[in-house]
Structures are given as C-alpha cells and as structure tokens.
Amino acid sequence: MGARSGVPVDEVLALVDAVLREAGLSRTAVRSLGTLDARAAEPGIAGAAALLGVPVRGFAAEELAAVSVPHPSARPLAATGTASVAEAAALLAAGAEPSADADAEPGVVPGAVVAPGMGEPVAPPARARAVLLVPKRKTRRVTCALAASVPVRSHEDAPGARLLPRTHGYIAGEPGSPPTIPTPHTTAAMDMHTHTDAHDLRHHGDAEVRDEKLIDLAVNVRTDTPPDWLRRRIADSLTGLAAYPDGRVARAAVAERHDLPPNRVLLTAGAAEAFVLLARALPARRPVVVHPQFTEPEAALRDAGHTVDRVLLREEDGFRLDPAAVPEDADLVVIGNPTNPTSVLHPTASIAALARPGRTLVVDEAFMDAVPGERESLAGRTDVPGLVVLRSLTKTWGLAGLRIGYVLAAPGTIADLERAQPLWPVSTPALVAAEACMSRAALAEAEHAAHRIGVERAHLLAGLAEFDEVRTVAGAEGPFVLVRIDGADAVRERLRSLGFAARRGDTFPGLDRNWLRLAVRDRATTNRFLQALDQALLMGG
C-alpha cells in the first residue's frame, strides 16, 4: 500500500476490494499488506490489515528504492527515495513469502500482497518469483496493486523474483479484462466547411512504419494474417497466371454471400479503386464527405475535378452523425461505418435517412467485418435509393498487398462503374482470395476474429483510461481507437523513439495535432505499448 497520513480504513479497503475484483479474487487471497516501514502503523493501513486478517510488512526506504518501477512518480521519489512505494512494496512482499499454502485461491500462492504498480527485478526467493497481477490503482489518498509469488518451472533460466515480461500484465484481470461500456452522446448541429488544403489527404498509416522497424499500431490490417489456408489458396492460384483473370466465380461468391444477384456486385482492386471509379464515373454537382473519415474518397473526388464540401462531426457529439446536417442539395454523400478514424458505428437508420431520390449515398464499410454480427451494415439492402456500399477484404484477411475489395449497388450504377474500369482490373490471385473469403468457414473465422478484436479493444481502452492525459472517443466498435492527448504530435515522436508507430490524426479533416489513432493489437503488444505510452508521457513532463 501507499497511503497518505490520516487515510481512513474504509478508503483503504475499498481500493483493495477494487483491485481484487480486477484480478477476479476475493479478500481471502491476500496474505499481507506491504508498505513503507514508516507507514506500517498508520491506522488506515493497520486497521485494513486487521480486518483482512493479514500482517503489515514494512520495508525500509532503501529496500524500496532498490526496486525499479515502470510507473514512477516524482512526489514519492522526493519523499522516500523510491518512485512508487506501493509498487516496490508489493513486489518485495510477494517475493519474500514463497512457501505454499493449501488454503490459497487457485492461481495464487502465499506472498500475494496488495500494493500499487509494476516493477523490475527484485531480490529472488528460492524457487519462486514475484509477479505483478494488477498495476497501480489509486484514489485521492491511497495507491494499491496486487502482486503474487509464483513458482518457477524447472525449464526457466532464473528463479529470481521479477515482474511479468513486458508483454503481460499491464491491465488486471487477464486473460479477460472487463469490457468498457459505450457512453451515449447527444448529437448537436454540425458545421459545414468547404475544403482547404490544410490536411494531407494522401497520408496513410503505412507511411508511419515504412522503412523503419517499429511495432505497428498505425495500420489497421489484422496481424498474423493471411491465415495459412488462405496463403495456400493464393499460392495455388499462381499456376494459372498465364490466363487472363476471370472474375465470374468470385463475383458470384460475393453476390451469394450478401444474397444479391451478381449484377449488383463489382470486384475492385481494393476499396481505394472504388473511390476513384465513383469520382470519375458518377455525375455529382455537389459531393459532400462526412468527416473525420478515411480521406481517400475526398482525394479521389478532388482529383476528378469536383469541389467537395465537408460535414465535420464534432468531438462534443461523440463524432456521431446527425442526418439533418447534410445539405439537402448534396447529390453524392460519402460516410464510413464504422468510421475510420473515430471507430464510431453509426446506426443503420441514421445512415439510411441520408438517402434521397437523385442522391448517391456511398457507405464505406471497409471495417464492418470487424464488428460482431456486422450489425448496422447496409450491405445486401436493395430498398435504400442510391445506395452504394464499399467493402474491403484487405483489413481482416491481411491482403493489403494483394488489393481486393468490392462494390454493392444497383445494376445501373455497377454498370457505370464497370465501364470506367480498365480491362482485367483484379488479378487472378486476388479473385481466388475473394472467392475463398466468402466461404462459410471463412465467414465464421472472420466472426470469431471480430469478437476477439472486441476483447482486445476493451483491454486497450481499459489501459488508456489509466492515463489522465488521454481521452478516448467513446463507444469504439472498429479495430482501432481514436485518442486525444494534448501535444499528441510530440507524444507520437517519443513513441517512435521507444519503438512504436501510431497514426497521426492531423491529416483527417476535423482533427488536429492532438489526436492519434491506435490499432487494436493482441494483449501482449498492447501491454508493451501502454508501458511505452507511460514513458512517452513522462518524457514530456
């Protein structure tokens, strides 16, 4: 424990209980409370220990100072010589009690203590090591975390007490941390702006990692993809490269997947080609793009000679859509769902309300297959006038280098877009991949991946919530989250120096230099990133 003088017992116990709940444990798991020896007799700590039925273990300041901690604070360092009393005390107490106890809860051995934070290696106990289960949690006057002594397996190199590797344990409750609950927002009126050249519409996340060995949180392609079975299907297709591509089978597979006739499907070289086709093939007197969102649609429209208006969704509204904000005379409207970079999933009814006779409504659903059940999708709908839905297979299946996507629209619109395509626009390997990704087994795998992304996103959001400097956009539903940090551009550079790439936000209309987009990664990568973010924020003072 770390506590200020005079803290009441109930505040100490409330934080202890909160930490134990994060770990999925009860009070019976606690074996001792570790703290600075000068605080061992503090009534709040001593009283909490008495109610828990455990001793208080006090450590000298020099003992605590010998433990390096990843969440240092200047105040305890100046007062005691250690950057986190409770972090260090937790690890020391856990490492000091390696003996087994038959009454301990499953997965917890004696030596489990409550005290805040995570640390680095400390003095080793025999055949056990101290592992931090819950990092620093705090109230106004108390700090607290959970550490345990775990046995060392015979094949491990060193029996010394230490933290979990940096790939584990930043957020408590592993393997499943509690999900975050989206916060509802009321949508107010939005501002209309004619475009300027202030935003680099051609900047994409891959530029953040190109030519550098960085851990990639800038690109939204799912990691560990393509799966082996898809790699084999693509590799097998190479024997047919002598023939011109024939997209009929893949087109039929996409149509069947969405319960549409093939004449409502157009295969494209990724969603990016579809934006170019739309800009070149469809007449538009007043195109409007709803921002912040993927910038390629506006870039393609501008390149085709269009003057583009913007509807800017506002942070104070949670970046949610108000259909009334789109001008009535807009004859082409583009919106993403879930929207990149905000990760907001707009209700189907809100988007369908944008449809008008004589208006083309383009919905970019490149990340919809990362949403469990693809709820709020308009793919397959034929009752919405002027609807054009774009899909990408590159994100979920790791095919960004292969370039494959498709358009779903009325037959006349598909015909117009197809006439604007060059001959054989999609390669044979990409066609094979498209067909393969429409199979029932592939769709089931994508659904499983979507659920897993939700779990990992909750873990990332829970970790980000620990930082007072970080504000996240609520209700994220995509495989990425949008965060606001004052001076995020400088934080991003510090993260690069620590080995992590994050997507800058200032290239998206409606955002500025204080925004970053972070891809959802596996728990191990997220834990390492959160530690790096902690360092990056500390480096900035």
C-alpha positions as CSV (number, residue, x, y, z in Angstrom):
1,M,0.0,0.0,0.0
2,G,0.9,3.6,-0.4
3,A,-1.1,6.0,1.7
4,R,-1.2,9.5,3.0
5,S,-1.3,10.2,6.7
6,G,-4.8,10.1,8.1
7,V,-6.4,8.0,5.4
8,P,-9.5,6.1,6.8
9,V,-9.8,2.3,6.9
10,D,-12.8,2.3,4.6
11,E,-10.9,4.1,1.8
12,V,-8.1,1.6,2.0
13,L,-10.4,-1.4,2.0
14,A,-12.5,0.0,-0.9
15,L,-9.4,0.2,-3.1
16,V,-8.2,-3.2,-2.0
17,D,-11.5,-4.7,-3.0
18,A,-11.5,-2.9,-6.3
19,V,-8.0,-4.3,-7.1
20,L,-9.0,-7.8,-6.1
21,R,-12.1,-7.6,-8.3
22,E,-10.0,-6.7,-11.3
23,A,-8.0,-9.9,-10.7
24,G,-11.1,-12.0,-10.1
25,L,-10.1,-12.7,-6.5
26,S,-11.6,-12.3,-3.0
27,R,-10.1,-11.0,0.2
28,T,-9.0,-14.5,1.2
29,A,-6.3,-14.3,-1.5
30,V,-4.5,-11.5,0.5
31,R,-1.5,-12.7,2.6
32,S,0.0,-9.4,3.6
33,L,0.0,-5.7,3.0
34,G,3.3,-4.2,2.0
35,T,4.2,-0.6,2.6
36,L,7.0,1.8,3.8
37,D,8.0,0.9,7.3
38,A,7.2,4.5,8.4
39,R,3.6,3.9,7.3
40,A,3.2,0.4,8.8
41,A,1.5,1.7,11.9
42,E,-0.8,4.1,10.0
43,P,-4.3,3.5,11.4
44,G,-5.9,3.2,8.0
45,I,-3.4,0.6,6.8
46,A,-3.1,-1.3,10.1
47,G,-6.9,-1.3,10.5
48,A,-7.4,-2.6,7.0
49,A,-4.9,-5.4,7.6
50,A,-6.6,-6.3,10.9
51,L,-10.0,-6.6,9.1
52,L,-8.4,-8.7,6.3
53,G,-6.7,-10.8,9.0
54,V,-3.2,-10.4,7.5
55,P,0.1,-8.8,8.7
56,V,1.5,-5.5,7.5
57,R,5.0,-5.8,6.1
58,G,7.0,-2.6,6.4
59,F,10.1,-2.1,4.2
60,A,12.9,0.4,4.7
61,A,13.1,3.2,2.2
62,E,16.4,1.9,0.9
63,E,14.9,-1.5,0.2
64,L,12.1,0.0,-1.8
65,A,14.4,2.3,-3.6
66,A,16.3,-0.7,-5.0
67,V,13.2,-1.8,-7.0
68,S,12.8,-0.1,-10.4
69,V,9.2,0.6,-11.2
70,P,7.6,1.4,-14.6
71,H,5.2,4.0,-13.2
72,P,7.4,6.3,-11.3
73,S,6.1,9.5,-9.6
74,A,8.1,12.4,-8.5
75,R,6.4,13.0,-5.2
76,P,7.2,9.6,-3.5
77,L,10.7,9.7,-5.0
78,A,11.4,13.0,-3.3
79,A,9.8,11.9,0.0
80,T,11.1,8.3,0.3
81,G,13.7,7.7,-2.3
82,T,11.5,5.3,-4.3
83,A,9.5,6.3,-7.3
84,S,6.5,4.2,-6.1
85,V,6.2,3.0,-2.5
86,A,3.4,0.6,-3.2
87,E,4.7,-0.9,-6.4
88,A,8.0,-1.7,-4.8
89,A,6.4,-2.9,-1.6
90,A,4.1,-5.3,-3.5
91,L,7.0,-7.0,-5.3
92,L,9.2,-7.2,-2.2
93,A,6.4,-8.7,0.0
94,A,5.4,-11.2,-2.7
95,G,9.0,-12.3,-3.2
96,A,9.6,-12.6,0.5
97,E,7.0,-15.3,1.1
98,P,7.5,-18.2,-1.4
99,S,6.1,-21.1,0.7
100,A,2.9,-22.8,-0.5
101,D,-0.4,-22.6,1.3
102,A,-3.2,-25.1,0.7
103,D,-5.8,-22.5,1.6
104,A,-4.8,-20.0,-1.2
105,E,-7.2,-19.5,-4.0
106,P,-6.4,-21.2,-7.3
107,G,-3.5,-19.5,-9.1
108,V,-2.4,-17.5,-6.0
109,V,0.3,-18.6,-3.6
110,P,1.2,-17.1,-0.3
111,G,3.0,-13.8,-0.8
112,A,0.1,-12.2,-2.6
113,V,0.1,-8.7,-1.4
114,V,-1.8,-5.5,-2.1
115,A,0.3,-2.5,-3.2
116,P,0.4,-0.4,-6.3
117,G,2.2,-0.8,-9.6
118,M,4.6,-2.9,-11.6
119,G,8.3,-3.1,-11.2
120,E,11.5,-4.6,-12.4
121,P,13.5,-7.5,-10.9
122,V,14.0,-7.6,-7.1
123,A,15.8,-9.9,-4.7
124,P,15.0,-13.5,-5.7
125,P,13.2,-16.0,-3.4
126,A,14.1,-19.7,-3.6
127,R,12.1,-21.5,-6.4
128,A,9.6,-18.6,-6.8
129,R,9.4,-15.1,-8.2
130,A,7.2,-12.1,-7.6
131,V,4.8,-11.3,-10.4
132,L,2.6,-8.2,-10.5
133,L,-1.0,-9.1,-11.2
134,V,-2.6,-5.6,-11.1
135,P,-0.7,-2.4,-11.8
136,K,-1.1,0.8,-9.9
137,R,-4.6,1.9,-9.0
138,K,-5.3,4.9,-6.9
139,T,-7.7,7.1,-5.0
140,R,-7.0,10.5,-3.7
141,R,-5.1,9.2,-0.7
142,V,-4.3,5.6,-1.4
143,T,-2.4,3.6,-4.1
144,C,-2.8,-0.1,-4.5
145,A,-1.9,-3.1,-6.7
146,L,-1.7,-6.9,-6.5
147,A,1.5,-9.0,-6.6
148,A,1.9,-12.7,-6.1
149,S,4.7,-15.2,-5.6
150,V,4.6,-17.8,-8.3
151,P,6.8,-21.0,-8.6
152,V,9.5,-21.2,-11.2
153,R,9.2,-24.0,-13.6
154,S,12.2,-26.3,-14.0
155,H,12.9,-25.2,-17.5
156,E,13.1,-21.5,-16.7
157,D,16.5,-19.9,-16.6
158,A,16.4,-17.9,-13.4
159,P,14.4,-18.4,-10.3
160,G,14.6,-14.7,-9.3
161,A,11.5,-12.7,-8.4
162,R,10.5,-10.4,-11.2
163,L,7.6,-8.9,-13.0
164,L,5.7,-10.5,-15.8
165,P,7.6,-9.9,-19.1
166,R,6.7,-6.6,-20.6
167,T,4.3,-8.4,-22.9
168,H,1.9,-9.1,-20.0
169,G,0.1,-7.7,-17.1
170,Y,-0.4,-4.0,-17.7
171,I,-4.2,-4.3,-17.2
172,A,-5.6,-6.6,-14.5
173,G,-7.9,-9.4,-14.9
174,E,-6.1,-11.4,-17.6
175,P,-7.0,-13.3,-19.6
176,G,-10.2,-11.3,-19.8
177,S,-10.3,-7.7,-18.7
178,P,-13.8,-6.2,-18.2
179,P,-15.3,-4.6,-21.3
180,T,-15.8,-0.9,-21.5
181,I,-19.4,0.4,-21.7
182,P,-20.0,2.9,-24.6
183,T,-21.1,6.4,-23.4
184,P,-24.2,7.8,-25.1
185,H,-23.8,11.1,-26.8
186,T,-26.4,13.6,-28.0
187,T,-25.8,14.9,-31.5
188,A,-26.0,18.6,-32.0
189,A,-25.8,20.6,-35.2
190,M,-22.6,20.2,-37.2
191,D,-20.6,22.7,-39.2
192,M,-20.3,22.9,-42.9
193,H,-16.9,23.7,-44.3
194,T,-15.6,23.9,-47.9
195,H,-12.3,22.0,-48.1
196,T,-8.9,23.6,-47.8
197,D,-5.5,22.1,-48.4
198,A,-4.6,22.1,-44.7
199,H,-4.9,18.3,-44.4
200,D,-2.7,15.8,-46.2
201,L,-5.4,13.7,-47.7
202,R,-2.8,11.3,-49.3
203,H,-1.2,10.4,-46.0
204,H,-1.9,6.8,-44.9
205,G,-0.9,4.8,-41.9
206,D,1.7,2.7,-43.8
207,A,3.8,5.9,-44.1
208,E,4.3,5.8,-40.3
209,V,6.1,2.4,-40.4
210,R,7.7,2.4,-43.9
211,D,11.5,1.8,-43.8
212,E,11.6,1.6,-40.0
213,K,11.5,-1.4,-37.6
214,L,8.6,-0.2,-35.4
215,I,5.8,-2.1,-33.7
216,D,2.9,-1.1,-35.9
217,L,-0.2,0.5,-34.3
218,A,-0.6,2.8,-37.3
219,V,-2.1,0.4,-39.9
220,N,-5.4,-1.3,-39.3
221,V,-4.7,-4.6,-41.0
222,R,-5.2,-7.5,-38.7
223,T,-1.9,-9.1,-37.5
224,D,-0.9,-12.7,-38.2
225,T,-2.7,-12.7,-41.5
226,P,-3.3,-14.0,-44.1
227,P,-4.1,-17.3,-42.4
228,D,-2.2,-20.4,-43.7
229,W,-5.2,-21.8,-45.5
230,L,-5.6,-18.5,-47.5
231,R,-1.9,-18.3,-48.2
232,R,-2.1,-21.8,-49.7
233,R,-5.2,-20.9,-51.9
234,I,-3.4,-17.8,-53.2
235,A,-0.2,-19.8,-53.8
236,D,-2.0,-22.5,-55.7
237,S,-3.5,-19.8,-58.0
238,L,-0.1,-18.9,-59.3
239,T,-0.2,-21.9,-61.7
240,G,-2.9,-20.1,-63.6
241,L,-1.2,-16.8,-64.2
242,A,-0.8,-17.4,-67.9
243,A,-4.5,-17.0,-68.4
244,Y,-6.3,-13.7,-68.2
245,P,-8.3,-13.2,-65.0
246,D,-11.9,-14.4,-65.0
247,G,-13.9,-12.8,-62.1
248,R,-17.2,-14.6,-62.6
249,V,-16.8,-17.2,-59.9
250,A,-15.6,-14.7,-57.3
251,R,-18.3,-12.2,-58.3
252,A,-20.9,-14.9,-57.8
253,A,-19.5,-15.9,-54.4
254,V,-19.7,-12.3,-53.2
255,A,-23.2,-12.0,-54.5
256,E,-24.3,-15.2,-52.7
257,R,-22.6,-14.0,-49.5
258,H,-24.8,-10.9,-49.5
259,D,-27.9,-12.6,-51.0
260,L,-27.7,-10.4,-54.1
261,P,-27.7,-11.1,-57.9
262,P,-24.2,-10.9,-59.5
263,N,-25.2,-7.7,-61.5
264,R,-25.2,-5.8,-58.1
265,V,-21.5,-6.7,-57.4
266,L,-18.4,-5.2,-58.8
267,L,-14.9,-6.5,-57.8
268,T,-12.2,-3.9,-57.4
269,A,-8.5,-3.6,-56.7
270,G,-9.3,-2.7,-53.0
271,A,-11.8,-0.1,-51.8
272,A,-9.4,2.7,-52.9
273,E,-10.1,1.8,-56.6
274,A,-13.8,2.0,-56.0
275,F,-13.5,5.6,-54.7
276,V,-11.7,6.6,-57.9
277,L,-14.3,4.9,-60.0
278,L,-17.1,6.7,-58.2
279,A,-15.4,10.0,-58.6
280,R,-14.9,9.5,-62.3
281,A,-18.0,7.6,-63.4
282,L,-20.8,9.2,-61.5
283,P,-22.1,12.8,-62.1
284,A,-22.1,14.9,-59.0
285,R,-22.8,18.6,-58.8
286,R,-22.4,18.9,-55.0
287,P,-20.5,16.0,-53.4
288,V,-20.3,16.0,-49.6
289,V,-17.9,13.9,-47.5
290,V,-18.7,13.4,-43.8
291,H,-15.5,13.8,-41.7
292,P,-13.4,12.8,-39.9
293,Q,-13.2,9.7,-42.0
294,F,-10.9,8.0,-44.5
295,T,-9.5,10.7,-46.7
296,E,-9.2,8.8,-50.0
297,P,-12.8,9.5,-51.1
298,E,-12.3,13.2,-51.0
299,A,-8.9,13.0,-52.6
300,A,-10.4,11.0,-55.4
301,L,-13.2,13.4,-55.9
302,R,-10.9,16.4,-55.9
303,D,-8.6,14.7,-58.4
304,A,-11.5,14.1,-60.7
305,G,-12.2,17.9,-60.7
306,H,-15.0,18.0,-58.1
307,T,-15.4,20.8,-55.5
308,V,-16.0,18.9,-52.2
309,D,-18.0,20.1,-49.2
310,R,-17.4,18.7,-45.8
311,V,-19.7,17.9,-42.9
312,L,-17.5,17.9,-39.8
313,L,-18.7,15.7,-36.9
314,R,-17.8,17.1,-33.6
315,E,-16.0,15.7,-30.6
316,E,-18.5,17.0,-28.2
317,D,-21.2,15.0,-30.0
318,G,-19.1,11.8,-29.9
319,F,-18.4,12.2,-33.6
320,R,-21.9,10.8,-34.2
321,L,-24.0,11.5,-37.3
322,D,-26.9,13.9,-37.5
323,P,-28.5,13.3,-40.9
324,A,-30.0,16.8,-40.9
325,A,-26.5,18.3,-41.0
326,V,-26.1,17.1,-44.6
327,P,-27.4,19.7,-47.1
328,E,-30.5,18.7,-49.0
329,D,-28.9,19.6,-52.3
330,A,-26.0,17.2,-51.9
331,D,-26.2,14.7,-54.7
332,L,-23.4,12.5,-53.5
333,V,-22.7,11.8,-49.9
334,V,-19.8,9.7,-48.5
335,I,-19.7,8.3,-45.0
336,G,-17.7,5.5,-43.3
337,N,-19.3,2.9,-41.0
338,P,-17.7,2.1,-38.7
339,T,-15.9,5.3,-39.4
340,N,-12.1,5.5,-39.7
341,P,-10.5,7.0,-37.6
342,T,-13.2,7.6,-34.9
343,S,-14.3,3.9,-34.7
344,V,-17.9,5.1,-34.3
345,L,-20.5,2.7,-35.6
346,H,-23.5,4.8,-36.9
347,P,-27.0,3.3,-36.6
348,T,-28.4,1.9,-39.9
349,A,-31.4,4.2,-39.6
350,S,-29.3,7.3,-39.3
351,I,-27.3,6.5,-42.5
352,A,-30.4,5.3,-44.4
353,A,-32.0,8.6,-43.5
354,L,-29.4,10.3,-45.8
355,A,-30.9,8.6,-48.9
356,R,-32.8,10.9,-51.3
357,P,-34.1,10.5,-54.8
358,G,-31.3,11.6,-57.1
359,R,-28.6,11.2,-54.5
360,T,-25.9,8.6,-54.4
361,L,-25.2,7.5,-50.8
362,V,-21.8,5.9,-50.5
363,V,-21.2,3.9,-47.3
364,D,-17.6,2.8,-46.8
365,E,-17.9,-0.5,-44.8
366,A,-14.3,-1.5,-45.1
367,F,-14.2,-2.3,-41.4
368,M,-17.7,-3.7,-41.0
369,D,-16.5,-7.3,-40.9
370,A,-14.6,-6.4,-37.7
371,V,-17.9,-5.8,-36.0
372,P,-19.5,-8.9,-34.5
373,G,-22.6,-9.8,-36.5
374,E,-21.9,-6.9,-38.8
375,R,-24.8,-5.1,-37.1
376,E,-25.7,-1.7,-38.7
377,S,-24.5,-2.9,-42.1
378,L,-26.3,-1.9,-45.2
379,A,-24.7,-4.5,-47.4
380,G,-27.4,-6.5,-49.1
381,R,-30.0,-3.8,-48.8
382,T,-31.9,-3.0,-52.0
383,D,-34.6,-0.8,-50.5
384,V,-32.4,2.3,-50.0
385,P,-32.4,4.5,-53.1
386,G,-29.0,5.4,-54.5
387,L,-27.1,3.2,-52.0
388,V,-23.5,2.2,-52.8
389,V,-21.7,0.0,-50.2
390,L,-18.0,-0.5,-50.4
391,R,-16.3,-3.4,-48.8
392,S,-12.6,-4.4,-48.4
393,L,-11.0,-7.8,-47.8
394,T,-7.6,-6.4,-47.1
395,K,-8.1,-5.5,-43.4
396,T,-9.5,-8.6,-41.8
397,W,-7.6,-11.0,-44.1
398,G,-4.2,-9.2,-44.3
399,L,-4.4,-8.7,-48.1
400,A,-3.4,-5.0,-48.4
401,G,-0.6,-6.0,-50.8
402,L,-3.0,-8.0,-53.0
403,R,-5.6,-5.3,-53.4
404,I,-9.1,-6.8,-53.3
405,G,-12.5,-5.2,-52.5
406,Y,-15.9,-4.9,-54.0
407,V,-18.9,-2.6,-54.5
408,L,-22.5,-3.4,-53.9
409,A,-25.0,-1.2,-55.7
410,A,-28.0,-1.1,-58.2
411,P,-27.2,-2.8,-61.5
412,G,-27.1,0.6,-63.4
413,T,-24.6,2.0,-61.0
414,I,-22.5,-1.1,-61.2
415,A,-22.5,-0.9,-65.0
416,D,-21.4,2.7,-64.9
417,L,-18.5,1.9,-62.6
418,E,-17.5,-1.2,-64.6
419,R,-17.3,0.9,-67.8
420,A,-14.8,3.2,-66.0
421,Q,-12.6,0.2,-65.0
422,P,-9.6,-0.9,-67.1
423,L,-9.7,-4.4,-68.5
424,W,-8.9,-7.2,-66.0
425,P,-8.6,-4.8,-63.0
426,V,-8.4,-7.6,-60.4
427,S,-5.6,-10.2,-60.6
428,T,-6.2,-13.9,-60.5
429,P,-4.7,-14.4,-57.0
430,A,-7.0,-11.6,-55.7
431,L,-10.0,-13.2,-57.3
432,V,-9.1,-16.5,-55.7
433,A,-8.8,-14.8,-52.4
434,A,-12.1,-13.1,-52.8
435,E,-13.9,-16.4,-53.5
436,A,-12.1,-18.1,-50.6
437,C,-13.1,-15.4,-48.1
438,M,-16.8,-15.8,-49.0
439,S,-16.9,-19.4,-47.8
440,R,-18.8,-20.3,-44.7
441,A,-15.7,-21.4,-42.9
442,A,-14.0,-18.1,-43.7
443,L,-17.0,-16.1,-42.6
444,A,-17.1,-18.0,-39.3
445,E,-13.4,-17.3,-38.8
446,A,-13.9,-13.6,-39.5
447,E,-16.8,-13.5,-37.0
448,H,-14.5,-15.1,-34.4
449,A,-11.8,-12.6,-35.1
450,A,-14.4,-9.8,-34.7
451,H,-15.3,-11.0,-31.2
452,R,-11.6,-11.3,-30.4
453,I,-11.0,-7.7,-31.5
454,G,-13.7,-6.6,-29.2
455,V,-12.0,-8.2,-26.2
456,E,-8.6,-6.8,-27.2
457,R,-10.1,-3.4,-27.8
458,A,-11.6,-3.4,-24.3
459,H,-8.2,-4.2,-22.9
460,L,-6.6,-1.3,-24.8
461,L,-9.3,1.1,-23.7
462,A,-9.0,0.0,-20.0
463,G,-5.3,0.7,-20.2
464,L,-5.8,4.1,-21.8
465,A,-8.3,5.0,-19.1
466,E,-5.5,4.8,-16.6
467,F,-3.9,8.0,-18.1
468,D,-5.3,11.3,-17.0
469,E,-3.7,12.8,-20.1
470,V,-5.6,10.6,-22.6
471,R,-9.2,10.9,-23.7
472,T,-10.7,8.3,-25.9
473,V,-13.7,8.5,-28.3
474,A,-16.4,6.6,-26.5
475,G,-18.2,3.6,-28.0
476,A,-15.4,2.4,-30.3
477,E,-16.6,-0.5,-32.5
478,G,-13.8,-0.9,-35.1
479,P,-10.3,-2.5,-34.9
480,F,-8.8,0.9,-33.8
481,V,-9.5,3.7,-31.3
482,L,-9.1,7.4,-31.6
483,V,-7.5,9.2,-28.7
484,R,-6.9,12.9,-27.8
485,I,-3.7,13.9,-26.0
486,D,-2.5,17.5,-25.7
487,G,0.6,17.6,-27.8
488,A,-0.1,14.2,-29.4
489,D,2.3,15.0,-32.2
490,A,5.2,15.2,-29.8
491,V,4.0,12.1,-27.9
492,R,3.9,10.3,-31.3
493,E,7.5,11.2,-31.9
494,R,8.5,9.9,-28.4
495,L,6.7,6.7,-29.1
496,R,8.7,6.3,-32.3
497,S,11.9,6.6,-30.3
498,L,10.5,3.8,-28.0
499,G,9.8,1.6,-31.0
500,F,6.0,2.2,-31.6
501,A,4.3,3.7,-34.6
502,A,0.9,5.4,-34.1
503,R,-1.2,7.0,-36.8
504,R,-1.2,10.8,-36.7
505,G,-4.6,12.4,-36.6
506,D,-4.0,15.8,-38.1
507,T,-4.3,14.6,-41.7
508,F,-8.0,13.9,-41.1
509,P,-10.3,16.9,-41.6
510,G,-12.0,17.7,-38.3
511,L,-9.0,16.7,-36.2
512,D,-5.7,18.4,-35.3
513,R,-2.3,17.6,-34.0
514,N,-3.7,16.5,-30.6
515,W,-5.2,13.3,-32.0
516,L,-3.8,9.8,-32.6
517,R,-5.4,6.6,-34.0
518,L,-4.3,3.4,-32.4
519,A,-4.8,0.0,-34.0
520,V,-6.1,-2.8,-31.7
521,R,-3.5,-5.4,-31.2
522,D,-3.1,-8.6,-29.2
523,R,-2.8,-8.2,-25.4
524,A,1.0,-8.7,-25.3
525,T,1.6,-5.9,-27.8
526,T,-0.9,-3.6,-26.1
527,N,0.7,-4.1,-22.7
528,R,4.1,-3.1,-24.2
529,F,2.6,-0.1,-25.9
530,L,0.9,1.1,-22.7
531,Q,4.2,1.0,-20.9
532,A,5.8,2.9,-23.8
533,L,3.0,5.4,-23.7
534,D,3.6,5.9,-20.0
535,Q,7.2,6.6,-20.7
536,A,6.4,9.0,-23.6
537,L,4.0,11.0,-21.4
538,L,6.6,11.2,-18.6
539,M,9.3,12.3,-21.0
540,G,7.1,15.3,-21.9
541,G,6.8,16.3,-18.2
